[in-house]
Amino acid sequence: NYLSVSAFDAYDNADNAAGTVSAYDMAMYLSWGGRLPLDSKFLREVSYGASAKYITEKLDMESGTGYGLDLGFIAVTAVENLRFGLNVENAASTKIKFIADGARPSLKFKTGAMYEIRSSAVSVARFALDYIFLTDRPGYLAVGMEHGFYDAFNVRMGYSGFGDISNGFNFGLGFDLARYIGRSISVDYSFGATYTFG
C-alpha cells in the first residue's frame, strides 16, 4: 500500500523559498487466514485472519518506521445470507519515530453486517452497514450497496460519514475474471471526492 506526494515548493519560518519537499507513506503486509466450520444454532462458520505489517513514512529528509498487527473475523449466521464482521486495525503496534518520541498508529475497530439478496441466477444485491470506532477521534457510520451481474460485473455505491475530509459519497465498478479464466483476478475502479482536494 503506497501513497506519495510529488515534490512541491518549501518555505522556511521567514517565508523564504527553501527548495522542494516530497513525502510518502508505505505499508507492506504479510497475511494469513482460515475458516472454522460450526454447526451451532446461531453460526454456521467463522472465518478469521491476521496481517502483520511493516510501515515506513518519509517527509523531506526525515523518515520513520514501525510495525503493526491487524485482526479480522467474519461470522456466517444461521440466518441465510446474513454475515457479521469485526476488524481490529493496529491491535498491536510500535511507535513510528521521526525526530522526537514518535507515535503509535491509532487503534481502530470496524464492525459491520452484510445481507445478500439473490433475485435470479444472474443478479445479486448486497447491502452493508459498518460502524468504525476510533480511539483518537469520533467514530463514524458507513453504508454501501453492491449489485452483481452474472457473478462477474459489479456496480457499487456508498456513503461514509468520515468527518470533514470527504463529502461522503463514493461510486465503484468491478469485474471479476475468475468465472472466465479460472483464477481469482479482478479489476476494480472507485471514485470519491474530498472537499479540499477535489
N, C-alpha and C positions, 0 to 999 in steps of 0.2 A: 504494500500500500504506500504510494508515493505522492506527495503534494509539494509542489515547488512554486516559488515566485521568482521570475527572472529579474535581473539586475535593475534597480531603479535609483534615482538620484538621492544622495545622502547629504545631510547638513549637520553641522556641529551646534553646540548650545548657543552660539552667537549668530546662528542662521547663515553661516558661511558654507559654501559648497565644499563637500568632503568626499568627492568621488562617488562611487556607487555601492549599493548594498544588495545582496541576494539572500534568499532563505529557502530552506526545505525541511520537511518532516518525512520520515520513513519508518515503517514498521514491517518486520518480517515475521511470519507466523509458522509454527510447526504444530499441526492439529491432529487429533485422534478422536474417534468416536465409536459408538457401538449401540446395540439395541437389546433391550431386555423384555422378552415376551412375558406378559402377565395374563392371568385368567381370573381376575377379581371382578367383583360386582361393579366397580366404577372405572377401572382402567384395563385396556386391552394390551398396551405395551408402553414402554418408556424408552425414548432414545436419549443418549447423553453424549457429551463431547467436551473437549478441553483444548485450548490453544495456548501454547507458550509463545510469547512474542518478545522480539528484540526491537527496541525503539531508539532511533537516533534523530536528533534535531540540530540544525545549524542556522545561525543568524550571523551574517557577516563573517568575522574570523573566529567566532566562539561556537563551540559545539558541545552537546551533552548527549549521554546515552543512558539507557535504563532497560529494565525487563518487567514484564507483566504476565499475568495469567488470567485467561477468560474461561468461564464455565457455562455450559448450556444444557437445558433439558427440554424435551417435548413429550407431552403425555397424550396418547391417543385414548380418548374416553370410550365408555361403553355406549354413549350416545353417538349414533352413526354420523360420521363426517364432522365431528367436533373435536378440536385439539386445543391444548393449552401449552404455553411455553414460558420458560424462565431463563434469563440470561444474566450472568453477573460479570460485568466488564471490570477488569483490574481487581479481581478478587484478592490477588496478591501482587505487589509491585515494589520496585525500588525507586528511589529518588532520581530524577533527571537533573544533574548538576551542571550548570554553566560556569559562572564565576563564583557565586556565593553558595549558600547551602543547598539550593535547589528545591524541587517539589515533586511529590508523587503524582502520577496520573490519577484523576478523580475516580472514585468508586461509583459505579453506575449499575442500577438494577433495571432490567426490562422485563415486564410481564405482558402477556398477550393471549388472545384467543383467536381462533380461526374456524369459520364454518364454511363448508363446501356444499354447493347445490349443483347436482348434475342433472340438467334438464333433458339431455339427449345423449346419444353416443358420441356426438361431435362437439357438444357445448358444455362448459362447466364454469360456474362462477364461484369465487372465493371472497369472503368478507373477513377483514381482520380489524381488531381493536387492540391497541397497545397503550400501556401507560409506562412512562420512564421515570424512575426515581433517581435523582441526582443528589450527591452529598454536598456539593458546593453551590448549588442554586436551585430554584424551584423546579419541580418535575413538570412534565407536560404529557399531553394526550396525542395519539396519532391514530388515524383511521385510514383504511385503504380497501380497494376492491380490484380484483383481477378477473378478467373474463378470458377464458381459453377456448380455442377452437381446434379441433382435430388433434388434440394432445401435442400441438406444435406452436401455434401462434397465440400470443397473449397481449392483451391491452390492459394497462394498469393506470389507476389514478388514485390520489390520496391527499390527505391533509395532515400536516403536523403543526402542533402548537408550540414549536421550538422558539420561544422568546421573540426578540426583536430582529433577529438576523434574517429570517425568511418571511415571505408573505404567506407561507404555509402550504400552498397548492403545488402539486407535482404530477407529472404525467410520464408514462413509460410504455415501451413496446418491447416484446421479446419473441425470439424464435428459437425453439428447442430442436436441435438436429438429431436427437437420439433416435427418434422413430424412423428416420430415413437412412442413417448411416450406422446405427448400432452402437454408437459411442456417446457418452454424456458430454456433448458440446452444445453450448448455447450462445446466442448473440443477443445482447440486451442494450437498450438505449433508454436513458431517463433525462427528464428536463425539469428543472426547478429554478425559481427566481429568488434573488435576495434584494432587500431594499437598497443597500449601498452599492453592491457590485453589479446589479442587473441580472 
